[in-house]
Amino acid sequence: MPSRFYGNKDLATIEKFNRELLGEPSKDDCGIIDQFVILYRVSVYDTETNMYGEASEGKVYKQGIKLPCIVNAEDIDFEFDEFGPDSKQNVTFAFQRAYLVEIGTKPDIGDILKWNEGWFEVKDYNENQLVGGQPDNSHSIVVSAYSVRPPTHNLEEYKGF
């Protein structure tokens, strides 16, 4: 649906400026923001499940993908119990939707993100930042994640480009 206040050129300009801000890891192009995460997608077909649909031997992950994003991290919170201290942290990752569509991937619930030497599991995501309020002009994907212990197996390490 065409808008009276912006057109396709305006949308293309917005995408171009955002791409310059974030950069592209495949071209070793560090943008102005210069923040990257490594996304490990769950390999649904390789993960064995039990009769309840739970991963019986642990989740199997695909090879990591380096993605530009904007990170908003809460402070680390420590809990102390009979087993010693444990840290918790909630982090929000914002990705440019057009870039994710271009490379053919997007974070999903249960995927693992590596950032700042920490590991985070995706708990939910949102795609409701709409340019001009138009549903077909979704601008970003915002992912909420929480800190987890590093996966010890079934993870194919990121090898870079």
ABEGO torsion letter per residue (X at the ends): XBBAABBAAAAAAAAAAAAAAAEBAAAGBBBAAGBBBBBBBBBAAABBBBAAGBBAAEBBBBBBBBBBBBBBBBBBBBBBBAAEBBBBBBBBBBBBAAAAAAAGBBBBBGBBBBBGGBBBBBABBBAABBBGGBAAABABBBBBBBBBBBBABGBBBBAEX
